[in-house]
Amino acid sequence: GKGLNNLENAGRPGNWWGIVTHNTKRSGKPVVQVSTDPAPGYYVSGTSLQDATKENNDPTRYVNSEDIPFFVLPGNSQIPATMGDFGYVVNMNTSMSSGCIFADVGPDRKIGEGSIALAEAVGIPSDPRGEGTNDKMIYVVFTDTSQGWPVDKAYIDSHSTQLFEQWGGMQRLRREMY
């Protein structure tokens, strides 16, 4: 009950999908962080975007939701995005925005999921145990822009902002939306 998210959002014994297991299979045993890891005693939460130079049980192999603004696309998404592609999210209610990357795959037919850092950057509730927001969020995805992982947060923001401005920025977004 003390983790960042509800355990039921990670699966159940024999069918884990939101946490890392010892054998990388859904039927494996969850990996618990050790004293030298960022959150000792807690499970390792995986993302689809990974640093392949690090071991499976190393929490730093995966994208940290508290630090990196990232978005999640449904498993059955028709958006032709590649893991690590850059994006830009605008909260139309508050005009807050953020650069981000595509770092995880979520449930089919559920769109709009993002990291804790992304929620904070666009001014919406960031508690993963919460219910989300009713704010109008616009996601612009720049396909074929992936540079793999890891990528620095400052670079994500500056590069995404540059791509957004090259695309046409807020002027084009408003034109496309209205």
N, C-alpha and C positions, 0 to 999 in steps of 0.2 A: 503493500500500500504506500510505500514511501518513494517509489520510483517516479520518473517524470511522466509516465503514461500508465494506463490501466493494463494489467497483465493480460486481460482478455483480448486486448488489441494486438497481442503477440502470438496468440494461438493457445494451445493446451498440450499437455504431455502426449507425445506421439504425433503431433501435428503443429509444430512451431513454424511461424512464417515471419514474425517480426523481430526475432532475436537470433543470435548466432548460436549454433550447436557445435558440439565437439567434432562431429563428423561431416558437417555442412549439409546434413539431410534433415528434413522436417521431423523425422523420427528420433533424432539425436538428443543428447542431454544438453541443456542450456549452459553456455560458458559464463562463468561468474568472474568478474574482474578481481584481480589480486591487488595486494597492497601497493604495488608500483604503478597501477593503472589509474586513470582519472577519477573513477568512482568505485573504489574497492567495495566488494560485497554485492554489487548490483550486476545484473545481466549485461552482456555486450549487445547493444542494439545495432543491427546491421543496416546498411543501405545498399541499393543496387550499384551505385557508383562507389568504386573501391580503389585503394592503392594496392595493386597486386604485388608490390615489393615487400609488403608486410604480411605477417602470419594471419591466418583466419581468426585466431583468438585475440588478436591485438586490437583494442578499441580504436586506435588511431588509423587503422586500415579504412575505416568508414567515415562518412561525412557527419560532423558533429552538428546536430540540430540547434544547439544553443549558440553556436558561433557562426555558422554559415547559412546565408539565406538561400534556400533551395525550394524548388517546387516538385510536386509528385504528379505523375500522370497515371491514369487508370491502365490496368494491364491490357485492356481491349481498345486503347486509344487509337484513333485514326490519324492523330498528329504524327507526322513523319520525323519525330525528334530522336536524336541519339543521346545516350547517357552522357552527361557532361555538357550538353548544349547550353548556351547562355539564354537568358530570358530577362524580361523586365515586367514588373507587376505594378499596377497603379490602382490605388483605392480611390474610386471615383467619389466617394462620400467625403473623404478628408483631403484629397489631392496628395496624399503621401505616396511615395513610390520607392522602389528598390530594384537594383540589379540582382540577379539570382542565377542559379544553374539547375539543370534537370538532374536530380540525384537519386530518385527512387521511383519505384512502381508501386501503385496502390491497388485497391480493390476495383474490379470492373464497375463501370458506370458511376464512379464516385470521383468527381473532378473538383479541384479547388483546394486540395490539401497542400500544405507547405510546412516548412520548418519553423521552430520557435523563433529563430532569428528573423525569418522573413515576416512572420506575424508582427513582431515588435517593430520592424522597419516600416511597415505600412499602417501601423496604428490600430491593429485589431487584437483581441484577447489572444495571448500566446500560450495559455495553459492547455496542453494536449488532452487533458481530461475534460475540457470544456466542450461546448456545443458549436464553436465556430462563430460566424458573424452573418449578419444580413446585409452588410455593406456590399456595394457593387464593386467587384474586383475584376480587373481586366489583365489578362496574361498575354504578353507578346513573346512568342518563342522564336528564336533565331536558329533555324535548323542548319546542320552541317558546320557548327561553330565549336564543337567540343575540342578541348585540349587535354582531355583526360583528367585524372585526379592524382595528386593534390593540386589545387589552385588556391592562391592567396585570396582572402576575403576582400582586401582593398582592390586587387586586380579584378575580381568578379564584379565589383561595383563600378569601377571605372570602365572596364571593357563593355559591360552590359549597357551602361549609359551611352557610351560611344556608339554602339550598335543601334540603340534606340534612336539616337539623334540622326544617324545616317539613314535610318528607315523613314524618318520624317517626324519623329518626336510626338509631342502632345498635339500638335496641329494635325498631323495625319491621323492620330488615334481618334480625335474628336470627329474628323471627317468620315472615318470608317465606321464609327459607332452611331452617328446621327444623320 
